[in-house]
Amino acid sequence: ARLDMTHIVVSKRKLKRLVEGGLVESWNDPRMPTLSGMRRRGYPPEALRRFCELVGVTKRPDSVIEFNLLESCVRDALQASVKAKLLCVLKPLRVVVTNWEGPDEVLEVPAEGSDLRQLPFGRELLIDSEDFMEVPTKGFKRLVPGGTVKLRFGYTLTCDEVVHDENGEVSELRCSYDPESLGKRPPKKVAVVHWAHAEKSVPVNVRLYDRLFADSRPEDRDDFLEALNQESLTLVESARCEPSVAEFCSGLDGGSATGSTGERRAQFERVGYFVVDEEASRVSLSNGGPLVFNRTVTLNESWQSAGAAGASRGSGRGGR
């Protein structure tokens, strides 16, 4: 039987409709179930081999494999092989540390191998807007007015004031830091969040890829195109990454990089696994733009789909 999976189609005729209709970028679009697409998305070869081992061989023509099994294999392979970890804020929210005085401080934190990487810390920072709620819902454990969080590798911050723009949206947080908290474990029930320096961080474009089809079995529709996931690609053009990302991607701007796409994988802490889109990055850099990263997979299974349970039949096996 052919390797049939939920949330994708494998018919060449149908894949050709996607390409020719402009519904995907090309045959190597990271959402496509092609080897070139999976390579560009950052799927490591060992993950695909492991996936095939788990699926096995069946004679049943109606067998369907759950897509999250593939994602689980990719996640396990990247967890074992990816050493580079970076702090990257996808949706920046400005933070002013009101009691910070003097010049910026450089924090030295662990990097790949025995090296250290440098994180600039100062009066103006960025955190992810999803790590703050002005009116917190039940169970929210990150930053709230009057609350405290620990910055990864940094100090604890307490939110003293919330600033709104003319539309009433939160535009800035004014916080105070504890100078004695550096290098110490966060207090009990204090969450740790990632962050970046407002000025010295590096702008990057991030492409958040998800499943190409919202329906688990798109071919069950009269027209499989009706099952397309309208949120299969989200472009994030305001992300900011720590300065060491420039060294991680060195060589791309001159077009003389020696590594392949697969060698430029990194974990964005608390966010997911990402890979440098080398072709898109070279084009962007040549025009004065930022680096481009593709999301390979989230850190944890996050897909929610009505009717997903029971979608696997025959020899299919679900992931974690």
ZADO-1210 file (C-alpha; in nm, 4 decimals, padded with zeros to 6 digits):
<atoms>
<atom x="00.0000" y="00.0000" z="00.0000" code="ALA" pos="1"/>
<atom x="00.1132" y="00.3570" z="-00.0568" code="ARG" pos="2"/>
<atom x="00.2238" y="00.5670" z="00.2403" code="LEU" pos="3"/>
<atom x="-00.1016" y="00.7565" z="00.2964" code="ASP" pos="4"/>
<atom x="-00.1230" y="01.0090" z="00.5803" code="MET" pos="5"/>
<atom x="-00.3759" y="01.2399" z="00.7373" code="THR" pos="6"/>
<atom x="-00.3711" y="01.6131" z="00.6464" code="HIS" pos="7"/>
<atom x="-00.1862" y="01.5620" z="00.3158" code="ILE" pos="8"/>
<atom x="-00.2439" y="01.4294" z="-00.0351" code="VAL" pos="9"/>
<atom x="00.0131" y="01.2186" z="-00.2176" code="VAL" pos="10"/>
<atom x="-00.1398" y="01.2018" z="-00.5642" code="SER" pos="11"/>
<atom x="00.0940" y="01.3702" z="-00.8158" code="LYS" pos="12"/>
<atom x="-00.2085" y="01.4965" z="-01.0062" code="ARG" pos="13"/>
<atom x="-00.3417" y="01.6728" z="-00.6977" code="LYS" pos="14"/>
<atom x="-00.0018" y="01.8039" z="-00.5935" code="LEU" pos="15"/>
<atom x="00.0347" y="01.9456" z="-00.9447" code="LYS" pos="16"/>
<atom x="-00.2946" y="02.1329" z="-00.8982" code="ARG" pos="17"/>
<atom x="-00.1563" y="02.2915" z="-00.5829" code="LEU" pos="18"/>
<atom x="00.1590" y="02.4076" z="-00.7618" code="VAL" pos="19"/>
<atom x="00.0002" y="02.5231" z="-01.0851" code="GLU" pos="20"/>
<atom x="-00.2810" y="02.6963" z="-00.8990" code="GLY" pos="21"/>
<atom x="-00.0353" y="02.9007" z="-00.6944" code="GLY" pos="22"/>
<atom x="-00.1689" y="02.7542" z="-00.3699" code="LEU" pos="23"/>
<atom x="00.1857" y="02.6631" z="-00.2679" code="VAL" pos="24"/>
<atom x="00.5127" y="02.8266" z="-00.3685" code="GLU" pos="25"/>
<atom x="00.6545" y="02.5355" z="-00.5669" code="SER" pos="26"/>
<atom x="00.7265" y="02.1646" z="-00.5476" code="TRP" pos="27"/>
<atom x="00.9786" y="02.2395" z="-00.2713" code="ASN" pos="28"/>
<atom x="00.7324" y="02.4386" z="-00.0626" code="ASP" pos="29"/>
<atom x="00.7948" y="02.3283" z="00.2998" code="PRO" pos="30"/>
<atom x="00.4287" y="02.2228" z="00.3305" code="ARG" pos="31"/>
<atom x="00.4532" y="01.9789" z="00.0393" code="MET" pos="32"/>
<atom x="00.5013" y="01.6031" z="00.1010" code="PRO" pos="33"/>
<atom x="00.8019" y="01.5952" z="-00.1325" code="THR" pos="34"/>
<atom x="01.1615" y="01.5224" z="-00.0393" code="LEU" pos="35"/>
<atom x="01.2674" y="01.8706" z="-00.1492" code="SER" pos="36"/>
<atom x="00.9874" y="02.0255" z="00.0564" code="GLY" pos="37"/>
<atom x="01.0732" y="01.8242" z="00.3659" code="MET" pos="38"/>
<atom x="01.4415" y="01.9096" z="00.3237" code="ARG" pos="39"/>
<atom x="01.3623" y="02.2801" z="00.3023" code="ARG" pos="40"/>
<atom x="01.1424" y="02.2531" z="00.6107" code="ARG" pos="41"/>
<atom x="01.4341" y="02.1031" z="00.7985" code="GLY" pos="42"/>
<atom x="01.3209" y="01.7416" z="00.8400" code="TYR" pos="43"/>
<atom x="01.6358" y="01.5372" z="00.9168" code="PRO" pos="44"/>
<atom x="01.6865" y="01.2152" z="00.7179" code="PRO" pos="45"/>
<atom x="01.7035" y="01.0055" z="01.0348" code="GLU" pos="46"/>
<atom x="01.3525" y="01.1210" z="01.1281" code="ALA" pos="47"/>
<atom x="01.2125" y="00.9952" z="00.7967" code="LEU" pos="48"/>
<atom x="01.3929" y="00.6634" z="00.8358" code="ARG" pos="49"/>
<atom x="01.2545" y="00.6218" z="01.1861" code="ARG" pos="50"/>
<atom x="00.9072" y="00.7097" z="01.0637" code="PHE" pos="51"/>
<atom x="00.9242" y="00.4390" z="00.7962" code="CYS" pos="52"/>
<atom x="01.0438" y="00.1870" z="01.0552" code="GLU" pos="53"/>
<atom x="00.7458" y="00.2613" z="01.2786" code="LEU" pos="54"/>
<atom x="00.4953" y="00.2478" z="00.9937" code="VAL" pos="55"/>
<atom x="00.6147" y="-00.0862" z="00.8635" code="GLY" pos="56"/>
<atom x="00.4616" y="-00.2587" z="00.5620" code="VAL" pos="57"/>
<atom x="00.0969" y="-00.3439" z="00.5089" code="THR" pos="58"/>
<atom x="-00.1113" y="-00.4980" z="00.2311" code="LYS" pos="59"/>
<atom x="-00.4220" y="-00.3059" z="00.3333" code="ARG" pos="60"/>
<atom x="-00.4972" y="-00.0410" z="00.0696" code="PRO" pos="61"/>
<atom x="-00.7028" y="00.1714" z="00.3122" code="ASP" pos="62"/>
<atom x="-00.4348" y="00.2144" z="00.5796" code="SER" pos="63"/>
<atom x="-00.3775" y="00.5762" z="00.6874" code="VAL" pos="64"/>
<atom x="-00.0994" y="00.7055" z="00.9108" code="ILE" pos="65"/>
<atom x="-00.1489" y="00.9921" z="01.1565" code="GLU" pos="66"/>
<atom x="00.0533" y="01.3002" z="01.0593" code="PHE" pos="67"/>
<atom x="00.1532" y="01.3584" z="01.4210" code="ASN" pos="68"/>
<atom x="00.3568" y="01.0366" z="01.4088" code="LEU" pos="69"/>
<atom x="00.5830" y="01.2007" z="01.1500" code="LEU" pos="70"/>
<atom x="00.6026" y="01.5176" z="01.3604" code="GLU" pos="71"/>
<atom x="00.6922" y="01.3112" z="01.6657" code="SER" pos="72"/>
<atom x="00.9774" y="01.1410" z="01.4766" code="CYS" pos="73"/>
<atom x="01.1053" y="01.4798" z="01.3567" code="VAL" pos="74"/>
<atom x="01.0824" y="01.6258" z="01.7065" code="ARG" pos="75"/>
<atom x="01.2728" y="01.3317" z="01.8601" code="ASP" pos="76"/>
<atom x="01.5476" y="01.3497" z="01.5958" code="ALA" pos="77"/>
<atom x="01.5940" y="01.7251" z="01.6403" code="LEU" pos="78"/>
<atom x="01.5951" y="01.6979" z="02.0175" code="GLN" pos="79"/>
<atom x="01.8826" y="01.4520" z="01.9906" code="ALA" pos="80"/>
<atom x="02.0841" y="01.6358" z="01.7252" code="SER" pos="81"/>
<atom x="02.0249" y="02.0117" z="01.7494" code="VAL" pos="82"/>
<atom x="02.2733" y="02.1820" z="01.9809" code="LYS" pos="83"/>
<atom x="02.2205" y="02.5470" z="01.8874" code="ALA" pos="84"/>
<atom x="01.9688" y="02.7256" z="02.1086" code="LYS" pos="85"/>
<atom x="01.8708" y="03.0884" z="02.0559" code="LEU" pos="86"/>
<atom x="01.6374" y="03.3406" z="02.2156" code="LEU" pos="87"/>
<atom x="01.3959" y="03.4787" z="01.9557" code="CYS" pos="88"/>
<atom x="01.0907" y="03.6965" z="02.0242" code="VAL" pos="89"/>
<atom x="00.8270" y="03.6459" z="01.7550" code="LEU" pos="90"/>
<atom x="00.5742" y="03.9062" z="01.8690" code="LYS" pos="91"/>
<atom x="00.7739" y="04.1794" z="02.0451" code="PRO" pos="92"/>
<atom x="00.6315" y="04.3855" z="02.3285" code="LEU" pos="93"/>
<atom x="00.8484" y="04.6746" z="02.4459" code="ARG" pos="94"/>
<atom x="00.9687" y="04.6702" z="02.8082" code="VAL" pos="95"/>
<atom x="01.1364" y="04.9669" z="02.9795" code="VAL" pos="96"/>
<atom x="01.3378" y="04.8775" z="03.2887" code="VAL" pos="97"/>
<atom x="01.2824" y="05.1954" z="03.4870" code="THR" pos="98"/>
<atom x="01.5412" y="05.1363" z="03.7599" code="ASN" pos="99"/>
<atom x="01.8218" y="05.0414" z="03.5190" code="TRP" pos="100"/>
<atom x="02.1007" y="05.2999" z="03.5213" code="GLU" pos="101"/>
<atom x="02.4167" y="05.3231" z="03.3190" code="GLY" pos="102"/>
<atom x="02.5267" y="05.1431" z="03.0008" code="PRO" pos="103"/>
<atom x="02.4126" y="04.8029" z="02.8803" code="ASP" pos="104"/>
<atom x="02.5468" y="04.4893" z="03.0455" code="GLU" pos="105"/>
<atom x="02.6676" y="04.1882" z="02.8490" code="VAL" pos="106"/>
<atom x="02.5534" y="03.8538" z="02.9899" code="LEU" pos="107"/>
<atom x="02.7605" y="03.5501" z="02.8938" code="GLU" pos="108"/>
<atom x="02.5538" y="03.2352" z="02.8591" code="VAL" pos="109"/>
<atom x="02.6240" y="02.8790" z="02.7388" code="PRO" pos="110"/>
<atom x="02.6493" y="02.8122" z="02.3653" code="ALA" pos="111"/>
<atom x="02.7310" y="02.5110" z="02.1491" code="GLU" pos="112"/>
<atom x="03.0227" y="02.3096" z="02.2814" code="GLY" pos="113"/>
<atom x="03.2378" y="02.4956" z="02.5331" code="SER" pos="114"/>
<atom x="03.1790" y="02.8415" z="02.3843" code="ASP" pos="115"/>
<atom x="02.9830" y="03.1270" z="02.5360" code="LEU" pos="116"/>
<atom x="02.7422" y="03.3585" z="02.3630" code="ARG" pos="117"/>
<atom x="02.6748" y="03.7172" z="02.4632" code="GLN" pos="118"/>
<atom x="02.3327" y="03.8633" z="02.5428" code="LEU" pos="119"/>
<atom x="02.3149" y="04.2429" z="02.5794" code="PRO" pos="120"/>
<atom x="02.0877" y="04.3572" z="02.8641" code="PHE" pos="121"/>
<atom x="01.9810" y="04.7142" z="02.9233" code="GLY" pos="122"/>
<atom x="01.7039" y="04.9624" z="02.9863" code="ARG" pos="123"/>
<atom x="01.4946" y="04.8769" z="02.6788" code="GLU" pos="124"/>
<atom x="01.4043" y="04.5136" z="02.6151" code="LEU" pos="125"/>
<atom x="01.1483" y="04.3031" z="02.4291" code="LEU" pos="126"/>
<atom x="00.9395" y="04.0115" z="02.5491" code="ILE" pos="127"/>
<atom x="00.6823" y="03.8130" z="02.3559" code="ASP" pos="128"/>
<atom x="00.3392" y="03.9722" z="02.3736" code="SER" pos="129"/>
<atom x="00.1906" y="03.6294" z="02.4454" code="GLU" pos="130"/>
<atom x="00.3853" y="03.6253" z="02.7732" code="ASP" pos="131"/>
<atom x="00.1824" y="03.9177" z="02.9097" code="PHE" pos="132"/>
<atom x="-00.1866" y="03.9485" z="02.9957" code="MET" pos="133"/>
<atom x="-00.3339" y="04.2654" z="03.1411" code="GLU" pos="134"/>
<atom x="-00.6423" y="04.0746" z="03.2558" code="VAL" pos="135"/>
<atom x="-00.5101" y="03.7221" z="03.3074" code="PRO" pos="136"/>
<atom x="-00.7221" y="03.4170" z="03.2448" code="THR" pos="137"/>
<atom x="-00.7346" y="03.1366" z="03.4978" code="LYS" pos="138"/>
<atom x="-00.4082" y="02.9444" z="03.5023" code="GLY" pos="139"/>
<atom x="-00.1991" y="03.2123" z="03.3271" code="PHE" pos="140"/>
<atom x="00.1436" y="03.2031" z="03.4965" code="LYS" pos="141"/>
<atom x="00.3510" y="03.4582" z="03.3081" code="ARG" pos="142"/>
<atom x="00.3705" y="03.8357" z="03.3385" code="LEU" pos="143"/>
<atom x="00.0699" y="04.0338" z="03.4667" code="VAL" pos="144"/>
<atom x="00.0390" y="04.3840" z="03.6181" code="PRO" pos="145"/>
<atom x="00.2142" y="04.3709" z="03.9542" code="GLY" pos="146"/>
<atom x="00.3521" y="04.0262" z="03.8741" code="GLY" pos="147"/>
<atom x="00.7071" y="03.8987" z="03.8324" code="THR" pos="148"/>
<atom x="00.8842" y="03.6813" z="03.5770" code="VAL" pos="149"/>
<atom x="01.2397" y="03.5605" z="03.5381" code="LYS" pos="150"/>
<atom x="01.4170" y="03.6462" z="03.2133" code="LEU" pos="151"/>
<atom x="01.6003" y="03.3482" z="03.0681" code="ARG" pos="152"/>
<atom x="01.9697" y="03.3803" z="03.1709" code="PHE" pos="153"/>
<atom x="01.8861" y="03.7233" z="03.3160" code="GLY" pos="154"/>
<atom x="01.7182" y="03.9078" z="03.5996" code="TYR" pos="155"/>
<atom x="01.3680" y="03.8983" z="03.7434" code="THR" pos="156"/>
<atom x="01.1302" y="04.1699" z="03.6242" code="LEU" pos="157"/>
<atom x="00.8231" y="04.3073" z="03.7992" code="THR" pos="158"/>
<atom x="00.5564" y="04.4857" z="03.5947" code="CYS" pos="159"/>
<atom x="00.4802" y="04.8214" z="03.7587" code="ASP" pos="160"/>
<atom x="00.2873" y="05.0016" z="03.4834" code="GLU" pos="161"/>
<atom x="00.1091" y="04.9235" z="03.1579" code="VAL" pos="162"/>
<atom x="00.1135" y="05.1816" z="02.8749" code="VAL" pos="163"/>
<atom x="-00.1566" y="05.1829" z="02.6052" code="HIS" pos="164"/>
<atom x="-00.1591" y="05.3335" z="02.2575" code="ASP" pos="165"/>
<atom x="-00.4315" y="05.5552" z="02.1135" code="GLU" pos="166"/>
<atom x="-00.6397" y="05.2471" z="02.0295" code="ASN" pos="167"/>
<atom x="-00.6246" y="05.1138" z="02.3831" code="GLY" pos="168"/>
<atom x="-00.3824" y="04.8332" z="02.2963" code="GLU" pos="169"/>
<atom x="-00.0887" y="04.7533" z="02.5249" code="VAL" pos="170"/>
<atom x="00.2179" y="04.9181" z="02.3695" code="SER" pos="171"/>
<atom x="00.4739" y="04.9172" z="02.6497" code="GLU" pos="172"/>
<atom x="00.5437" y="04.7751" z="02.9937" code="LEU" pos="173"/>
<atom x="00.7358" y="04.9652" z="03.2568" code="ARG" pos="174"/>
<atom x="00.9088" y="04.7262" z="03.4874" code="CYS" pos="175"/>
<atom x="01.1695" y="04.7160" z="03.7619" code="SER" pos="176"/>
<atom x="01.4422" y="04.4560" z="03.7907" code="TYR" pos="177"/>
<atom x="01.6008" y="04.2912" z="04.0924" code="ASP" pos="178"/>
<atom x="01.9824" y="04.3415" z="04.0665" code="PRO" pos="179"/>
<atom x="02.0407" y="04.0509" z="04.3062" code="GLU" pos="180"/>
<atom x="01.8527" y="03.7968" z="04.0967" code="SER" pos="181"/>
<atom x="02.1124" y="03.7327" z="03.8243" code="LEU" pos="182"/>
<atom x="02.2371" y="03.3750" z="03.8209" code="GLY" pos="183"/>
<atom x="01.9856" y="03.2622" z="04.0817" code="LYS" pos="184"/>
<atom x="01.6969" y="03.0241" z="04.0504" code="ARG" pos="185"/>
<atom x="01.3637" y="03.2012" z="04.0071" code="PRO" pos="186"/>
<atom x="01.1373" y="03.2199" z="04.3107" code="PRO" pos="187"/>
<atom x="00.8706" y="02.9533" z="04.3432" code="LYS" pos="188"/>
<atom x="00.5833" y="02.9920" z="04.0929" code="LYS" pos="189"/>
<atom x="00.7734" y="03.2568" z="03.8928" code="VAL" pos="190"/>
<atom x="00.7756" y="03.1719" z="03.5215" code="ALA" pos="191"/>
<atom x="01.0817" y="03.1997" z="03.2971" code="VAL" pos="192"/>
<atom x="01.0324" y="03.3862" z="02.9648" code="VAL" pos="193"/>
<atom x="01.2564" y="03.4555" z="02.6667" code="HIS" pos="194"/>
<atom x="01.3507" y="03.8087" z="02.5667" code="TRP" pos="195"/>
<atom x="01.5721" y="04.0250" z="02.3461" code="ALA" pos="196"/>
<atom x="01.7440" y="04.3622" z="02.3599" code="HIS" pos="197"/>
<atom x="01.5285" y="04.6258" z="02.1902" code="ALA" pos="198"/>
<atom x="01.8101" y="04.7819" z="01.9859" code="GLU" pos="199"/>
<atom x="02.0902" y="04.5247" z="01.9696" code="LYS" pos="200"/>
<atom x="01.8790" y="04.2251" z="01.8743" code="SER" pos="201"/>
<atom x="01.8740" y="04.1126" z="01.5101" code="VAL" pos="202"/>
<atom x="01.5553" y="04.1387" z="01.2992" code="PRO" pos="203"/>
<atom x="01.4533" y="03.8121" z="01.1321" code="VAL" pos="204"/>
<atom x="01.1640" y="03.6950" z="00.9180" code="ASN" pos="205"/>
<atom x="01.0009" y="03.3781" z="01.0441" code="VAL" pos="206"/>
<atom x="00.7706" y="03.1484" z="00.8506" code="ARG" pos="207"/>
<atom x="00.5438" y="02.9429" z="01.0734" code="LEU" pos="208"/>
<atom x="00.4407" y="02.6370" z="00.8741" code="TYR" pos="209"/>
<atom x="00.1549" y="02.4112" z="00.9749" code="ASP" pos="210"/>
<atom x="-00.0413" y="02.1275" z="00.8164" code="ARG" pos="211"/>
<atom x="-00.1415" y="02.1964" z="00.4578" code="LEU" pos="212"/>
<atom x="-00.4973" y="02.0663" z="00.5028" code="PHE" pos="213"/>
<atom x="-00.7325" y="02.1354" z="00.7914" code="ALA" pos="214"/>
<atom x="-00.9278" y="01.8146" z="00.7322" code="ASP" pos="215"/>
<atom x="-00.7616" y="01.4904" z="00.8303" code="SER" pos="216"/>
<atom x="-00.8874" y="01.3291" z="00.5065" code="ARG" pos="217"/>
<atom x="-00.9006" y="01.6038" z="00.2420" code="PRO" pos="218"/>
<atom x="-00.9677" y="01.3528" z="-00.0364" code="GLU" pos="219"/>
<atom x="-01.3032" y="01.2693" z="00.1217" code="ASP" pos="220"/>
<atom x="-01.4292" y="01.6094" z="00.0017" code="ARG" pos="221"/>
<atom x="-01.5829" y="01.6544" z="-00.3429" code="ASP" pos="222"/>
<atom x="-01.2958" y="01.8948" z="-00.4099" code="ASP" pos="223"/>
<atom x="-00.9923" y="01.8377" z="-00.1898" code="PHE" pos="224"/>
<atom x="-00.8930" y="02.2046" z="-00.2267" code="LEU" pos="225"/>
<atom x="-01.1890" y="02.2983" z="-00.0053" code="GLU" pos="226"/>
<atom x="-01.0011" y="02.1340" z="00.2839" code="ALA" pos="227"/>
<atom x="-00.6959" y="02.3600" z="00.2575" code="LEU" pos="228"/>
<atom x="-00.5776" y="02.5015" z="00.5888" code="ASN" pos="229"/>
<atom x="-00.5910" y="02.8801" z="00.5501" code="GLN" pos="230"/>
<atom x="-00.3418" y="02.9118" z="00.8370" code="GLU" pos="231"/>
<atom x="-00.0839" y="02.6667" z="00.7039" code="SER" pos="232"/>
<atom x="00.1621" y="02.9559" z="00.6627" code="LEU" pos="233"/>
<atom x="00.1959" y="03.2554" z="00.8929" code="THR" pos="234"/>
<atom x="00.4558" y="03.5204" z="00.8050" code="LEU" pos="235"/>
<atom x="00.6166" y="03.6901" z="01.1053" code="VAL" pos="236"/>
<atom x="00.8140" y="03.9927" z="00.9903" code="GLU" pos="237"/>
<atom x="00.8690" y="04.1662" z="01.3243" code="SER" pos="238"/>
<atom x="01.0639" y="03.8940" z="01.5075" code="ALA" pos="239"/>
<atom x="01.3872" y="03.9821" z="01.6883" code="ARG" pos="240"/>
<atom x="01.6632" y="03.7346" z="01.7695" code="CYS" pos="241"/>
<atom x="01.9687" y="03.7506" z="01.9926" code="GLU" pos="242"/>
<atom x="02.2879" y="03.8870" z="01.8256" code="PRO" pos="243"/>
<atom x="02.4613" y="03.5476" z="01.8019" code="SER" pos="244"/>
<atom x="02.2204" y="03.4485" z="01.5240" code="VAL" pos="245"/>
<atom x="02.4416" y="03.6496" z="01.2874" code="ALA" pos="246"/>
<atom x="02.7388" y="03.4238" z="01.3645" code="GLU" pos="247"/>
<atom x="02.5179" y="03.1154" z="01.3410" code="PHE" pos="248"/>
<atom x="02.4261" y="03.2182" z="00.9841" code="CYS" pos="249"/>
<atom x="02.7655" y="03.3566" z="00.8808" code="SER" pos="250"/>
<atom x="02.8504" y="03.3236" z="00.5135" code="GLY" pos="251"/>
<atom x="02.4981" y="03.3559" z="00.3764" code="LEU" pos="252"/>
<atom x="02.5288" y="03.7219" z="00.2866" code="ASP" pos="253"/>
<atom x="02.8280" y="03.6544" z="00.0657" code="GLY" pos="254"/>
<atom x="02.6762" y="03.3502" z="-00.0983" code="GLY" pos="255"/>
<atom x="02.9727" y="03.1372" z="00.0085" code="SER" pos="256"/>
<atom x="02.8198" y="02.9330" z="00.2876" code="ALA" pos="257"/>
<atom x="02.9731" y="02.5879" z="00.3047" code="THR" pos="258"/>
<atom x="02.6984" y="02.4159" z="00.5030" code="GLY" pos="259"/>
<atom x="02.3729" y="02.2753" z="00.3763" code="SER" pos="260"/>
<atom x="02.0300" y="02.3847" z="00.4953" code="THR" pos="261"/>
<atom x="02.0197" y="02.0905" z="00.7338" code="GLY" pos="262"/>
<atom x="02.3300" y="02.2127" z="00.9152" code="GLU" pos="263"/>
<atom x="02.1656" y="02.5417" z="01.0091" code="ARG" pos="264"/>
<atom x="01.8998" y="02.4141" z="01.2456" code="ARG" pos="265"/>
<atom x="01.8359" y="02.5731" z="01.5829" code="ALA" pos="266"/>
<atom x="01.5908" y="02.5612" z="01.8669" code="GLN" pos="267"/>
<atom x="01.4246" y="02.8915" z="01.9472" code="PHE" pos="268"/>
<atom x="01.3789" y="02.8412" z="02.3186" code="GLU" pos="269"/>
<atom x="01.0163" y="02.7988" z="02.4264" code="ARG" pos="270"/>
<atom x="00.9046" y="02.8315" z="02.0636" code="VAL" pos="271"/>
<atom x="01.0141" y="02.5400" z="01.8434" code="GLY" pos="272"/>
<atom x="01.2745" y="02.4026" z="01.6044" code="TYR" pos="273"/>
<atom x="01.3684" y="02.6187" z="01.3065" code="PHE" pos="274"/>
<atom x="01.5916" y="02.5992" z="01.0015" code="VAL" pos="275"/>
<atom x="01.7505" y="02.8764" z="00.7991" code="VAL" pos="276"/>
<atom x="01.5899" y="02.9065" z="00.4554" code="ASP" pos="277"/>
<atom x="01.9211" y="02.9646" z="00.2810" code="GLU" pos="278"/>
<atom x="01.7847" y="03.0512" z="-00.0625" code="GLU" pos="279"/>
<atom x="01.5286" y="03.2974" z="00.0740" code="ALA" pos="280"/>
<atom x="01.7844" y="03.4419" z="00.3171" code="SER" pos="281"/>
<atom x="02.0390" y="03.5094" z="00.0422" code="ARG" pos="282"/>
<atom x="01.7778" y="03.6889" z="-00.1669" code="VAL" pos="283"/>
<atom x="01.6614" y="03.8884" z="00.1359" code="SER" pos="284"/>
<atom x="02.0129" y="03.9800" z="00.2471" code="LEU" pos="285"/>
<atom x="02.1124" y="04.0882" z="-00.1034" code="SER" pos="286"/>
<atom x="01.8246" y="04.3366" z="-00.0923" code="ASN" pos="287"/>
<atom x="01.9132" y="04.4636" z="00.2540" code="GLY" pos="288"/>
<atom x="01.6548" y="04.2473" z="00.4281" code="GLY" pos="289"/>
<atom x="01.6774" y="04.0079" z="00.7248" code="PRO" pos="290"/>
<atom x="01.7501" y="03.6381" z="00.7602" code="LEU" pos="291"/>
<atom x="01.4612" y="03.3986" z="00.6942" code="VAL" pos="292"/>
<atom x="01.3802" y="03.1021" z="00.9190" code="PHE" pos="293"/>
<atom x="01.1313" y="02.8222" z="00.8550" code="ASN" pos="294"/>
<atom x="00.9626" y="02.6492" z="01.1465" code="ARG" pos="295"/>
<atom x="01.0252" y="02.2768" z="01.1268" code="THR" pos="296"/>
<atom x="00.8091" y="02.1671" z="01.4174" code="VAL" pos="297"/>
<atom x="00.6808" y="02.2995" z="01.7484" code="THR" pos="298"/>
<atom x="00.8353" y="02.1827" z="02.0750" code="LEU" pos="299"/>
<atom x="00.5165" y="01.9988" z="02.1650" code="ASN" pos="300"/>
<atom x="00.2175" y="01.8666" z="01.9757" code="GLU" pos="301"/>
<atom x="-00.0152" y="02.1655" z="01.9342" code="SER" pos="302"/>
<atom x="-00.2551" y="02.0708" z="01.6543" code="TRP" pos="303"/>
<atom x="-00.6233" y="02.0808" z="01.7497" code="GLN" pos="304"/>
<atom x="-00.8692" y="01.9392" z="01.4996" code="SER" pos="305"/>
<atom x="-01.2283" y="01.8362" z="01.5426" code="ALA" pos="306"/>
<atom x="-01.2666" y="01.4720" z="01.4604" code="GLY" pos="307"/>
<atom x="-00.8944" y="01.4078" z="01.4716" code="ALA" pos="308"/>
<atom x="-00.9509" y="01.1169" z="01.7051" code="ALA" pos="309"/>
<atom x="-01.0103" y="00.8044" z="01.5105" code="GLY" pos="310"/>
<atom x="-00.8719" y="00.9458" z="01.1893" code="ALA" pos="311"/>
<atom x="-00.6130" y="00.6732" z="01.1750" code="SER" pos="312"/>
<atom x="-00.7238" y="00.3408" z="01.0311" code="ARG" pos="313"/>
<atom x="-00.5567" y="00.0170" z="00.9386" code="GLY" pos="314"/>
<atom x="-00.1937" y="00.0062" z="01.0481" code="SER" pos="315"/>
<atom x="-00.1715" y="00.3780" z="01.1367" code="GLY" pos="316"/>
<atom x="-00.0159" y="00.4632" z="01.4732" code="ARG" pos="317"/>
<atom x="-00.0589" y="00.7949" z="01.6510" code="GLY" pos="318"/>
<atom x="00.2251" y="01.0107" z="01.7801" code="GLY" pos="319"/>
<atom x="00.2726" y="01.1524" z="02.1260" code="ARG" pos="320"/>
</atoms>
